[in-house]
Amino acid sequence: MTRIRGALIDLDGTVYRGGDLLPGSLDGLGALEEADVDVVFLSNNATKRPTDYRRVLAGMGIDVPLSSICNSAAIAADFLAEQHPDAGVYVIGEPALKAELRDADLDVATDPAATDVVLASMHLGFDYAVFQDVLNADRLREPPIYATNPDRTCPVENGEVPDCGPVIGAIEGLLGRTIDRVLGKPSRVTIDVALGRLGFQADECVMIGDRLDTDILMGERAGMHTALVLTGVTDRDDLADADVEPDHILDSLGDIGGVLEP
């Protein structure tokens, strides 16, 4: 087995759940540090910015540089700045996502007539007015539609809350067409960003997360080692009918040391 030199670690449901640090997280991160494995935290949650995640982690006793934190909001901002630098971007999402785009010198549009691109994400204020704006923009401009992530739900302290997946489904049902691209995990866009941050080949890296259809699927597509933790949205019963098979199944991040052993 190729020595693991880099680890991509999901946050929600893997390191913490809601505002609570999950048991085993500090032990697992310590094992990675002791094995000299470089870490990048990689979240599909676009309701916060990387700077917010750094503060959250620091409050849990995990002090990491900003360069070691990446999420779908930052990935979307970089992608749109490169591919659509002069576009008016209509954002279905939270204020943190809009701020990330503005810091990338992107124009956040509010008028369907000035909308060149639609970016969908988890949005606590999703309502009929947003539906109407998207419909009007599609009729007027037929803009490409991107999404930050495909997750159906996001794990929180007492269960799960709807994430971006239902927003994607609503838009596709409204317009009668599929969106153009998902930018977060498990997309090739995120694979390239993540491996670029680590600076290693895919087979030298392990993807650690709690979701089969994003974390583990991305790792599998990229040719990484994969480790599923059972502290988030996936349990052992889900594995029987899954199309994706993780290389390792861990009760928590605290068990990652066994994956690192040659």
C-alpha positions as CSV (number, residue, x, y, z in Angstrom):
1,M,0.0,0.0,0.0
2,T,1.2,3.5,-0.9
3,R,2.1,5.5,2.2
4,I,-0.6,8.0,3.0
5,R,0.9,11.5,3.0
6,G,-2.3,13.6,2.9
7,A,-5.8,13.5,4.4
8,L,-8.9,15.3,3.3
9,I,-11.3,15.5,6.2
10,D,-15.0,16.4,6.1
11,L,-16.2,18.5,9.0
12,D,-20.0,18.2,9.7
13,G,-20.6,14.7,11.0
14,T,-16.9,13.8,10.9
15,V,-15.1,16.2,13.2
16,Y,-18.1,17.8,14.9
17,R,-21.8,17.6,14.8
18,G,-23.6,20.9,15.2
19,G,-21.6,22.8,17.8
20,D,-20.3,19.7,19.5
21,L,-16.9,18.1,18.9
22,L,-17.4,14.4,18.2
23,P,-15.7,11.8,20.4
24,G,-12.4,10.6,19.0
25,S,-11.8,13.7,16.8
26,L,-8.9,15.0,18.7
27,D,-7.3,11.6,19.0
28,G,-7.7,11.0,15.2
29,L,-6.2,14.4,14.4
30,G,-3.3,13.6,16.8
31,A,-2.7,10.3,15.1
32,L,-2.5,12.0,11.7
33,E,-0.1,14.6,13.0
34,E,2.1,11.9,14.6
35,A,2.2,10.0,11.3
36,D,3.3,13.2,9.5
37,V,0.2,13.3,7.4
38,D,-0.8,16.7,6.0
39,V,-4.5,17.6,6.5
40,V,-7.0,19.8,4.6
41,F,-10.5,20.1,6.1
42,L,-13.0,20.0,3.2
43,S,-16.6,20.8,3.8
44,N,-19.6,21.0,1.4
45,N,-21.4,23.3,3.8
46,A,-21.6,26.8,2.1
47,T,-23.4,28.5,5.0
48,K,-20.0,29.5,6.5
49,R,-16.7,30.9,5.1
50,P,-13.3,29.3,5.6
51,T,-12.5,32.0,8.1
52,D,-15.7,31.0,10.1
53,Y,-14.6,27.4,10.1
54,R,-11.2,28.3,11.4
55,R,-12.9,30.1,14.3
56,V,-15.2,27.1,15.0
57,L,-12.3,24.7,15.0
58,A,-10.1,26.9,17.2
59,G,-13.0,27.0,19.7
60,M,-12.8,23.2,19.8
61,G,-9.1,23.2,20.4
62,I,-8.1,22.6,16.8
63,D,-5.7,25.3,15.6
64,V,-5.0,25.1,11.8
65,P,-3.9,27.7,9.2
66,L,-6.6,29.1,6.9
67,S,-4.9,27.4,3.9
68,S,-5.9,24.0,5.5
69,I,-9.6,24.8,5.3
70,C,-11.7,24.7,2.2
71,N,-15.4,24.6,1.6
72,S,-17.9,24.7,-1.3
73,A,-18.4,28.4,-0.9
74,A,-14.8,29.1,-1.6
75,I,-14.6,26.6,-4.4
76,A,-17.7,28.1,-6.0
77,A,-16.2,31.6,-5.7
78,D,-12.9,30.6,-7.3
79,F,-14.7,28.6,-10.1
80,L,-17.0,31.5,-11.0
81,A,-14.3,34.1,-10.8
82,E,-12.3,32.0,-13.3
83,Q,-15.1,30.9,-15.6
84,H,-17.6,33.8,-15.4
85,P,-15.6,36.8,-14.1
86,D,-17.9,39.5,-15.4
87,A,-21.2,37.7,-14.7
88,G,-24.1,38.8,-12.6
89,V,-24.5,35.8,-10.2
90,Y,-28.0,35.2,-8.7
91,V,-27.3,33.4,-5.4
92,I,-29.7,31.1,-3.7
93,G,-27.9,30.9,-0.4
94,E,-26.9,32.4,2.9
95,P,-25.0,35.7,3.5
96,A,-21.7,33.9,3.9
97,L,-21.8,32.5,0.4
98,K,-22.6,35.9,-1.0
99,A,-19.8,37.5,0.9
100,E,-17.3,34.9,-0.4
101,L,-18.4,35.7,-4.0
102,R,-18.1,39.5,-3.4
103,D,-14.6,39.0,-2.0
104,A,-13.7,37.3,-5.3
105,D,-14.9,40.5,-7.1
106,L,-18.0,38.8,-8.4
107,D,-21.3,40.8,-8.9
108,V,-24.1,39.3,-6.8
109,A,-27.2,40.0,-8.8
110,T,-30.7,40.5,-7.4
111,D,-32.5,41.3,-10.7
112,P,-33.4,38.3,-12.9
113,A,-32.8,40.5,-16.0
114,A,-29.2,41.1,-14.9
115,T,-28.6,37.4,-14.0
116,D,-25.9,35.7,-16.1
117,V,-25.4,32.7,-13.7
118,V,-27.5,31.1,-11.0
119,L,-25.7,29.6,-8.0
120,A,-27.8,27.4,-5.7
121,S,-27.0,26.4,-2.2
122,M,-28.5,25.6,1.2
123,H,-30.8,28.6,1.9
124,L,-32.9,29.0,5.0
125,G,-35.0,31.6,3.3
126,F,-35.9,29.6,0.2
127,D,-39.4,30.6,-0.8
128,Y,-41.8,31.2,-3.7
129,A,-40.2,34.6,-4.5
130,V,-36.9,32.8,-5.2
131,F,-38.7,30.4,-7.4
132,Q,-40.2,33.3,-9.4
133,D,-36.8,35.0,-9.8
134,V,-35.2,31.8,-11.1
135,L,-38.1,31.2,-13.5
136,N,-37.8,34.8,-14.8
137,A,-34.1,34.6,-15.2
138,D,-34.4,31.4,-17.1
139,R,-37.0,32.8,-19.4
140,L,-35.0,36.0,-20.0
141,R,-31.4,34.8,-20.1
142,E,-31.2,31.0,-19.9
143,P,-28.3,31.3,-17.5
144,P,-26.1,28.2,-16.5
145,I,-27.1,26.9,-13.1
146,Y,-24.5,25.7,-10.7
147,A,-24.9,24.3,-7.2
148,T,-22.4,24.3,-4.3
149,N,-23.2,20.8,-3.2
150,P,-25.6,17.9,-3.7
151,D,-26.1,16.9,-0.1
152,R,-29.8,16.2,0.8
153,T,-29.3,16.9,4.5
154,C,-26.7,18.3,6.9
155,P,-26.1,16.7,10.3
156,V,-26.9,18.8,13.4
157,E,-27.0,18.1,17.1
158,N,-30.5,16.5,17.1
159,G,-30.7,15.0,13.7
160,E,-30.5,16.5,10.2
161,V,-31.7,19.6,8.4
162,P,-32.4,20.1,4.6
163,D,-29.3,21.0,2.7
164,C,-28.7,22.0,-1.0
165,G,-30.1,18.8,-2.6
166,P,-33.7,19.8,-2.1
167,V,-33.0,23.2,-3.6
168,I,-31.5,21.5,-6.7
169,G,-34.5,19.3,-6.9
170,A,-36.9,22.2,-6.7
171,I,-35.1,24.2,-9.4
172,E,-34.9,21.2,-11.7
173,G,-38.6,20.5,-11.2
174,L,-39.5,24.1,-11.9
175,L,-37.4,24.5,-15.1
176,G,-37.7,20.9,-16.4
177,R,-34.0,20.6,-16.9
178,T,-31.0,19.4,-14.8
179,I,-28.6,22.0,-13.4
180,D,-25.3,22.4,-15.3
181,R,-22.8,21.4,-12.6
182,V,-22.2,20.7,-8.9
183,L,-19.1,22.4,-7.7
184,G,-18.5,20.8,-4.3
185,K,-17.8,17.2,-3.4
186,P,-17.9,14.8,-5.3
187,S,-17.1,17.0,-8.3
188,R,-13.8,17.0,-10.3
189,V,-13.6,20.7,-9.5
190,T,-13.3,19.9,-5.8
191,I,-10.9,17.0,-6.4
192,D,-8.5,19.2,-8.3
193,V,-8.7,22.0,-5.6
194,A,-8.2,19.5,-2.8
195,L,-5.2,17.7,-4.3
196,G,-3.7,21.0,-5.3
197,R,-3.9,22.1,-1.6
198,L,-2.2,19.0,-0.4
199,G,0.3,18.7,-3.3
200,F,0.3,14.9,-3.4
201,Q,-1.0,12.3,-5.9
202,A,-4.4,10.9,-5.3
203,D,-3.2,7.5,-4.2
204,E,-1.1,9.2,-1.5
205,C,-4.2,10.7,0.1
206,V,-7.2,9.4,2.1
207,M,-10.7,11.0,2.0
208,I,-12.4,10.8,5.4
209,G,-16.1,11.6,5.8
210,D,-19.5,10.5,6.8
211,R,-21.3,10.6,3.4
212,L,-21.2,7.8,0.9
213,D,-22.5,9.9,-2.0
214,T,-20.1,12.9,-1.6
215,D,-17.1,12.1,0.6
216,I,-16.5,8.5,-0.3
217,L,-17.7,8.8,-3.9
218,M,-15.3,11.7,-4.5
219,G,-12.4,9.7,-3.0
220,E,-13.2,6.7,-5.1
221,R,-13.5,8.8,-8.3
222,A,-10.2,10.4,-7.6
223,G,-8.3,7.2,-6.8
224,M,-7.8,8.1,-3.2
225,H,-8.0,5.8,-0.2
226,T,-11.4,6.2,1.5
227,A,-12.5,6.0,5.1
228,L,-16.2,6.3,6.2
229,V,-16.9,7.4,9.7
230,L,-20.2,6.4,11.3
231,T,-20.6,9.6,13.4
232,G,-22.7,11.4,10.8
233,V,-25.5,10.6,8.4
234,T,-24.4,7.0,7.4
235,D,-24.8,3.9,9.5
236,R,-23.9,0.3,8.8
237,D,-27.4,-0.5,7.5
238,D,-26.9,2.0,4.6
239,L,-23.9,0.1,3.4
240,A,-25.8,-3.0,2.2
241,D,-27.5,-1.3,-0.8
242,A,-24.8,1.3,-1.4
243,D,-23.2,1.8,-4.9
244,V,-20.1,3.1,-3.3
245,E,-17.8,0.9,-1.0
246,P,-15.4,2.6,1.3
247,D,-12.0,1.1,1.8
248,H,-12.3,1.5,5.6
249,I,-15.3,1.8,7.9
250,L,-14.5,3.6,11.2
251,D,-16.7,4.1,14.3
252,S,-15.1,7.6,14.5
253,L,-12.2,9.7,13.3
254,G,-10.4,8.4,16.4
255,D,-9.9,5.1,14.6
256,I,-7.9,6.5,11.7
257,G,-4.6,5.3,13.1
258,G,-5.4,1.8,11.9
259,V,-5.7,3.1,8.3
260,L,-2.3,4.7,8.4
261,E,-0.5,1.6,9.5
262,P,1.5,0.0,6.5
